[in-house]
Structures are given as C-alpha cells and as structure tokens.
Amino acid sequence: MTLWNGSFPFYPGANAYFPFDTTRAVIVSVFLSLLVTSIIILPGIRGRGRLFWFLRVVLGLFVGAVVITIQFSRDWETGWVTANTSYKSFSHAMVNADIGVHIGLRGMNVTLVGNPVNQVNETINYNEHFAWSFSADYDHSYGEGLEKGLPSPILYVAEKFTRQSPCGVHRQYRISGHYASLTLWMAFCTWLISILLFSMPILLYGGYMLLLTAALMLFSLLFFFTARNTPKCPIQFGPASLKTDYGGSFWLTLVTGLLCLLLGLGVIILHSVQPEKLKLVFNLDKGKGDEEEGWDKPYLPAESSSSAQDVLMVPLGELCEVTATRL
C-alpha cells in the first residue's frame, strides 16, 4: 500500500459518537418526568404530610433510577494515562494522547484523545466499545477492530482482555459482570415490591423489602470486587502505565445500598418503637393505620353473643312442658 495525503488509504476516519451516553439520558429523562408529575400533583396534598410524601417520592425515584442506570453504565472501573505512543500499525508516527479505559458490567470502552486533537493530519478522538456479556463475542468485536484498522493504543488495551490473552482476566470480568447485573435486576424487583407495600400500606414488610434491596445491591459490589482484585497484566505505554480504580457507578451503588439499608432499618425500628410517628411520616389516618396493624394480628373466630348462648343452653324439658290429664 502507498500513502495518500499522509495516511494509509485502508484506515477509516475517526468514528463519530455522541458526547453523552444515550441510554443513561433516556433513563434519567423517564424518572425526571415522573418527578415533574409528582411536583405537579403536590399542591393537591393537604397538611403537613405534603413534605413527607414528596420526600418519599424523591427517595423512591432516586433508588429506582440508580439501580437501572448502573446496569448500563461503563464506569464501574476507570483509568487514564497520558503518553507518547505510536498511532497506527505500519507507521512510525508518534502522537501524544490521553488513553482511557472504562469498564462496565457488560463490556469496556477504550478512548483515545489526542493532545491536541488534530495530529498527523487526522482527528484523534476515538471511543470504542468491546462487549463481553453472555450474548456478545468479545473476540469477534476485537477482530472487527483489527479489520477496521483502529489505532494501535486501542487495540493494545483491548488485547489484554481477550480470551487468548495471558492476562486471563476475560473470564473473571465476564462472569462477575453477569452475576452482578442479575443481582441488580433482583434489587430492582424488590424495590418495586417495597413501593407497592408502602402504598397499600403495609409498612413493616415494605421495610423488609428495602433491607433486601440493600443486601442485593451490596452483593453486586461483592461480585464485581472479585473481578477487580484479580492479578492484571501491566498496560505500559513507554514509561507511563495505565492503572484503573473504582469508578463512579461503583461508589454510587455503595451509597445507594447503604441508603436503602438505613431506610429499611428506620422503618422497622419505628414500627416497633414508635408506630405513631411512622404513620405520621406515611400520612396515615386512624382507619388506614388500623388496617395496616391488622396484617400483624391473627384473626380469631368471633364469639357468640350472650343471648344466643342463653338460648342454646336452655334445657329441652323447660321448653316443651306437657300437662297430662287423667281421663
């Protein structure tokens, strides 16, 4: 192959991509719409229960939005490095660029941004995704990157996570990400159940569901922790080394799980110590409170009235008194 205009003809240009995650934008838009709807109907709630109702709505939507968003986020583990590196194969051109790795539950993104962006007659601004979920083939995505002629730094980082790599981290990340995602979907289901129980209202069991939601979210962190702490091959770009650390999604999951744990414990403790204050928080009147307490009390058969007992206990001889007359 011969050079044309300073670059190899079989290399495509940089891929255009959105400056933000569209999946996350859709999820956030849906939950913001629910929040705006709640604000609109807020004036229709009378009394001091208005503030508690709005606080419950905000906390509930926050937990639901976090559980769904972190499923598709790609910043559970992140790392950046600035280095001078070769740009593409069969070329001696060197570029100065920021190289980043963003690891999620279903795959990883490798970014390459030049300093400055325009170098060697090209715009160096790449963001490539390589999926390793059970429904995707990571090696196939890597092979497509080779066919497209992606820059050497991206292919070098992606090669570390292939099945044939001596690093051996592909299996750990794939299995850990799968089970962490499954655990988070279960947490989303328990969150929905807790919302239903609080609205019925069955407050005690709603608190139990919040505790279960917290436990599932913390278990998902444990699954990802096992993959994060496996020995990794060094990712070197000359003297510079690319190292990763826990990202925003990991810490957001931890904070949300602890929040659900505190809320669940608070509901259970108030239910046993000061149930009247718990009813005040959930804006329950006396009738609804008695209905909620009825779930915790066993039903006994109704006792017969005293008049009915008196009728049943009257001897038969006194009811039917016959006078015999001798003929």
Protein Blocks (a to p, Z undefined) as FASTA:
>chain_A
ZZeehiafklccdddddfbdfklmmmmmmmmmmmmmmmmmmmmpgcjklmmmmmmmmmmm
mmmmmmmmmmmgcclbgcdddddddfbehiabdcdddddddddfkbccdddddddfbggh
iacdddddddfbfkbcfklmmmmmmmnopafklmmmmmmmmmklmnlpmmmmmmmmmmmm
mmmmmmmmmmmmmmmmmmmpcfklmmmmmmmmmmmmmmmmmmmmmmmmpccddddehjbc
cdddddfklmmmmmmmmmmmmmmmmmmmmmmmmmmlmmmmnopafklmmmmmmmmpccdd
ddddfklmmmmmpcfklmmccddddZZ
